[in-house]
Amino acid sequence: MRILNFIKTFFRNILLHSGFSLLTLFGLSIGIAMSLLVLIYVYYESNYDRHWPHTEQIFRLYSYGEISGEAIKSAVTPQPLAGVVAQAEDVEAVVRLVPGARKLVAGSFNRSLESGFFYADPGFFEIFDLTFLEGDPHSALRDSAAVVLTRSTALRLFGEEKVKGALLTVEDSSVFRVSAVVEDVPANSHFSFDFLASWPEVEARLRKHPEDERAGMIDNWLHLNSYTYLKAKTNVNVSQLGREVAALTVQEVEQQIAASFSGRGEGEGRIAINFGLQSVSSIHLHSQLDNEPRERASSLYLYIFTAIAIFILLVTAVNFMNLTTAKAARRYKEVAVRKYFGAGRRMLIMQFLTEAVAFSFLALFLALVLVEWLLPVFNAMFQIRMSVADFIREPDTIWILVLTMSLGVLSGSYPALFFSGLKPWSALNGNMRVSRLGLVLRGLLISFQTALALVLLVLTLGMAWQLHFLQRSSHGFQEEDALVVEWGGTDTEGLLELKEGLLQRSEVDKVGLAQFVPGDDPTVVSFRWEGDSTRVLLLALNYVDEGFFEALGAELTAGRWWNAGPDSSGAAEAVISASALRLLEQSGAQQQFLEMIGGRSTARDYRFKVVGVVADIAFSGIKGEARPMVFVPDREAARSEHLIIRLNTAPGAVNAVQEVWREQAPGRTMHYSSLAALKEGFYAEEQRFAHIAVMFALLALVLMVFGLIGMSAFLLQYHQKQLFIRKVLSAGFKDLLAYSLRDYWLFLAGGMALGLPAAAFVLQFWLAGFSRTFVLPFYAYILPVLLMLMLAFVVAWITGGREIRKVVDS
Amino acid sequence: MAGAGVGFEAQANRKALSDTGQRVYDLEQWLMIHTRDLVKGYHGQEVTTPVLINVNIDVGDGEFVAIAGPSGSGKSTLFNILGLLEAPDAGSIVFRGEEVAGLGEADRLALRRGHIAYVFRQFNLVDELSVAENVALPLLYLKMKRSERRERVEEALGRFGLGHISRRFPRQLSGLQQQMTALARATVFQPTLLLADEPTGNLNSAGGSAVMEALSAINEAGTTLVLFTNSMQEAQKARRIIQLFDGHVVTDHAHT
């Protein structure tokens, strides 16, 4: 009953002093909303792959080892691994998931170039239990030419969900029959697919056609190309299982190495591959492997985000205390009267805690509205798919309530102690005096918030600057006026004709063909200098045609471009990148001939004469060191997947290309992008973090403004008596404003003095992750300072000015 | 001087004079308040300002006593001490037979809750509460059934003619209505002692008279009343006047 009275008084108080109360409420809501968003994100990221039934029994096998001192840690494993691991006693099921190449796929409704084509063993759905809209998990991958589609893929290609039995044409040649439609793979899974076809079918076909270059991988322990998952029996000791897997595989691998490398497996040229187990639910945050099917997140970021969420809540709580007690005077009478008429200290503490908790829940309600409203922005920023509904359904929702309750208790604790300790007669007579210590504590909080906002602002500017710097630096190609068009798939018939057709158009300057273009992740292949059997070199291999370098605008730094076709010695000519040259020089060899070791079974040429050196072409941006690369001729365009088209600046050049495409490649959709856009894509991750930093910087600024409002309101109350005395002594408006807010500026300046060096330090820390960096100009530090001073001035003028005017007019 | 006046002639047989000339009561429980040598000062950083010096006051059960004195005479401090809000620095104060000088805040609260009521010059109604809610406020801190509480509030509102404005808020009331509400609030729990600190100070003369009449009525109904005032004219309404000057009791005599 008493509580109802408290809540009634509280709401009437809000209505009576609506301006300041709304400000406090809004501050609290923003704080809660932001920390909720961050916590939802942390929750989302830390629950990857936990939606599979029996997720604790599902493990992925990974490969690790070394090739000539280079460590290998890869998520992909060799094909034969699954068969061997299935023999282990503790294993219930093993399946392989094999990524397919990009394919041109046509349904009855649409036709497009698809990159989500995967193959799997028939037992896939026994481990990864997806909901079937049509078909059943046991037979879905058993028939030949069967393909399982996800719901959104079915909609995209057929315009409807129920498409079981429909035909899907791939690369205009082979036909699959849809055997089942499943729900989309949940967004927080470490892999995703759009199509799933039967891998044993492909395997059987390849065995029948040993001349197919892909047939070599079937029994090859050194060819890593598929993801292998196992479901362990219940209550299995994982380390025991790991040992079992190692024991089963070690001999197979050793035999293969011995066969492939004529007994070499020791010393500097040592090759060793082992297999480990990782729990699927740990992959997203903790896997440190190459060749992940999807982008991972760092657990470090999650710790940082959790800390940020807690920090936001703390600052919000302290701001609430500040704002509540800054305007304490208007509650003095009520508290005094309650004390006169029998309220004890405990009851008053209860009252103020109840109020703060009620306030927090009111703020939570507003915060949820804000979250719902901001979530799309946030999803776009973090590139994820979260929804409040997913989060609210979870039993963990109780934590939101607990958190809000705690926030209420925390933020109400100081007002509760402050008010309950008032002497009623002093409160009634206005003889309240806040201790100097209270002022200093509030001031330090302002300094801290200012420093934090400054650090984030400078960091944001620094990130923007670094991105700009990176994008303007040379990437080894000229991105202006160049298009990259995907040919798509392995069927290259008609590609050379298309190139010729394009070259005949006046709008087109140059055309080049390549297997990989900037933005791709080229295959890394092992090489050695001819005659040097002691060392293996890992180089990215790219099959290109002779037009590639000029179309891309690459720069030759030594030697010459190659001629297509083998030279008199029978070796093909190769151009290497500058960083490959450095690597080769480091190895001390002076040979001119490179010999390919890995991937030899599928290559046409394996002996190359190095004739030229090209400036490093950044395939994935210039954040890290350039990747050593070898460019070898792609004769008859057998491996080319892309065209690079350099246009002249005539208007309608892109239309001209499309026109030629329609003539030469009827029925194929032209997927293209500009080289400039691909380059932009290198820094998507940095861009994402820059956006997040902008968000936090803005939030920090908002929190700082709330802090400043609280501080100025508090100072005016603190100095109120002095203000009246000075007014009587004929001090003017400006004198009074300057007098009452002296400490406000002092603590603000203190925060800036603290924030500037901290900002420089944090920025350097971030920049350490880049191989090329810049020096942030001094005005990038001055601008945020000016912005904050301006905000501080506005706050002082509005909140302080109004109160001082009251004093002057009284 | 303390002891010079005779406040309780009817009970003359119950008191005796000590050697020092001060009154000594053999039946202390008969008294509402009994103070001996009360001392209170305000302690600044370097100087202590004495506010009450050796104050001896007795207020009998059911009495109407006025404590009169100019500003700075120590009235407000005495109000707080007699109201058990503040503890004296030295001396004794007995409330309904119990020594309270050495008690802590919580014990003093337990003694005054439900027994002592206060009325102020500034009315001091809670702005966020309606008239009825203001009146009900002291009952919230007493264990009482809702129905009983409602009954008592209605009765108090009726007594002071506030029934028709019970849903209004203080800012919608005249000064007199506010002070009447304060009186209703002060008497709703039927206190044994009512302390009124310049209750007419913010009212015009008509309002002042109405409040004084109401206070007399409260006293006649059995509540002990101590009126703090700087107006001798008002003090005359009491049956006994204690004059305070610079922290000393200068006179204490019955008024007829």
Interface residues (C-beta under 8 A of the other chain):
Chain A: M1 R2 N5 K8 T9 R12 N13 L16 K333 E334 A336 V337 R338 K339 Y340 F341 G342 A343 G344 R345 M347 K423 P424 W425 L428
Chain B: S76 F79 N80 G83 L85 E86 E105 A106 L109 R112 R113 G114 A117 Y118 F120 Q122 N124 L125 V126 D127 E128 L129 E133 L137 P138 L140 Y141 L142 R146 R185
